[in-house]
Amino acid sequence: MPTPPLDLAPITRHLRAMAGSRILITAVHHIPVFQVLQNGPKSLADLAQHLGLKERPAMVFFPALCALEMLAFNPEGNLTLTPLGRYLTQTQQPNLVGYTGLEKNDPGVLALTELLMNDGPKDTTNGVTYVKDDDAPSPMDDPEAARFLTLALAGRAEYLARVVAEKLPQRNGHLLDVAAGTGFYTYEWLLSNPKATATVFDRPEVLKVAKELLDIFRKSGRNGAAEVRQRVSFMPGDMLTDELPAADLILAASLFHDWPTKTCIYLTQKFARALKPGGELWVHDAFLHDSLDGPLAATDYSVMLFTGTKGRIYSRQEHREWFSQAGLISTAENFPTLMDYNLISARKPEYRIF
Ligand SMILES: C[S@@+](CC[C@H](N)C(=O)[O-])C[C@H]1O[C@@H](n2cnc3c(N)ncnc32)[C@H](O)[C@@H]1O
């Protein structure tokens, strides 16, 4: 029996743990959530309004504080202080307000506070990492930045690709790997599905890197790797504005988490249109609990994405709402892969139901 691959989650969890520390210090010293909740529980929306937080930062900040065990949802669904969280208020004596205050001027904490209060950076004229839209020139269209950002994801994608390929449907037909980056998920899936074909869709500068990586993959000496190239098309384009090719399977890997909710809804509808009847949309990502109170690996990751992209981590329920609004039928299944990522899917009905 082959040995299961080592899960590299401890590395990604430690990498992202600084996000949780900063959220904690921000909450005690800059966005006074503990002070407000001393006076009693509040709904997430009321608390966000009270603190001046818009929807996206609120959906990052409060789940992170729950995962850190400082806040919790009470049986009425309102946010409340936990016994630990009370030690971050002045009414509890003694408390750790002063002690955590030693770090309150850490530059990372101050920068995160500003981003939370402003729902992202004030100046976005230089574009946003991993995002190409009409708001600003994209780093994904700058040769040097696109290469750097794409290669930064290469090790992660290459390591995850075998497990993802194993858990995706094994079938013939056409896979559209949208916003594919390196394309590793596609190359690996084609290797285990020798009659299937695929489109790797991304920005032109990203695809230059993807083609180089396919060249290396193809020369790996693995059985069947040499002929994968003949079954892949590279399609440069803009997934927001260009027509997408028809597909039996669409893979959206680490895609939705770069975008705000309204773009996720728009993209899901676009993907649903590109699917052939009976086709399936597969999402590979980390997910918040539907109860929005963790897990810590996902809330830390969400803070990192919030600071660097236009998105955040969403729950499976949020994804499934987008799926059903787009006429797709969600499955209840969840397939963990590695590094706190999971696969979920939805199917386009064979026949349109009027
Ligand atoms: C976080 S990366 C994910 C890459 C890959 N799916 C993975 O999991 O490794 C997001 C990708 O979305 C691509 N992207 C961003 N905006 C896009 C757009 N409007 N059209 C096509 N691709 C886009 C970026 O170029 C980048 O490769």
The ligand as an SDF file (V2000), in Angstrom:
LIG
                    3D

 27 29  0  0  0  0  0  0  0  0999 V2000
   -4.3860   32.3560   -6.0110 C   0  0  0  0  0  0  0  0  0  0  0  0
   -4.0000   32.0320   -7.6720 S   0  0  0  0  0  0  0  0  0  0  0  0
   -4.5620   30.3510   -7.8160 C   0  0  0  0  0  0  0  0  0  0  0  0
   -3.8380   29.5880   -8.8730 C   0  0  0  0  0  0  0  0  0  0  0  0
   -4.1440   28.0920   -8.9310 C   0  0  0  0  0  0  0  0  0  0  0  0
   -5.5540   27.8330   -9.1790 N   0  0  0  0  0  0  0  0  0  0  0  0
   -3.6790   27.3930   -7.6800 C   0  0  0  0  0  0  0  0  0  0  0  0
   -4.5310   26.9430   -6.9040 O   0  0  0  0  0  0  0  0  0  0  0  0
   -2.4820   27.2710   -7.5020 O   0  0  0  0  0  0  0  0  0  0  0  0
   -5.2240   32.9530   -8.5500 C   0  0  0  0  0  0  0  0  0  0  0  0
   -5.0470   32.9630  -10.0630 C   0  0  0  0  0  0  0  0  0  0  0  0
   -6.1280   33.7130  -10.6200 O   0  0  0  0  0  0  0  0  0  0  0  0
   -5.6690   34.3370  -11.7810 C   0  0  0  0  0  0  0  0  0  0  0  0
   -6.5620   35.4260  -12.1530 N   0  0  0  0  0  0  0  0  0  0  0  0
   -6.8270   36.5560  -11.4650 C   0  0  0  0  0  0  0  0  0  0  0  0
   -7.7070   37.3230  -12.1290 N   0  0  0  0  0  0  0  0  0  0  0  0
   -8.0000   36.6720  -13.2690 C   0  0  0  0  0  0  0  0  0  0  0  0
   -8.8490   36.9580  -14.3720 C   0  0  0  0  0  0  0  0  0  0  0  0
   -9.5830   38.0590  -14.3950 N   0  0  0  0  0  0  0  0  0  0  0  0
   -8.9190   36.0470  -15.3750 N   0  0  0  0  0  0  0  0  0  0  0  0
   -8.1780   34.9120  -15.3440 C   0  0  0  0  0  0  0  0  0  0  0  0
   -7.3620   34.5840  -14.3230 N   0  0  0  0  0  0  0  0  0  0  0  0
   -7.2750   35.4520  -13.3090 C   0  0  0  0  0  0  0  0  0  0  0  0
   -4.2930   34.8230  -11.3680 C   0  0  0  0  0  0  0  0  0  0  0  0
   -3.5080   35.1710  -12.4940 O   0  0  0  0  0  0  0  0  0  0  0  0
   -3.7720   33.6370  -10.5520 C   0  0  0  0  0  0  0  0  0  0  0  0
   -3.0250   32.7460  -11.3330 O   0  0  0  0  0  0  0  0  0  0  0  0
  1  2  1  0
  2  3  1  0
  2 10  1  0
  3  4  1  0
  4  5  1  0
  5  6  1  0
  5  7  1  0
  7  8  2  0
  7  9  1  0
 10 11  1  0
 11 12  1  0
 11 26  1  0
 12 13  1  0
 13 14  1  0
 13 24  1  0
 14 15  1  0
 14 23  1  0
 15 16  2  0
 16 17  1  0
 17 18  1  0
 17 23  2  0
 18 19  1  0
 18 20  2  0
 20 21  1  0
 21 22  2  0
 22 23  1  0
 24 25  1  0
 24 26  1  0
 26 27  1  0
M  CHG  2   2   1   9  -1
M  END
$$$$
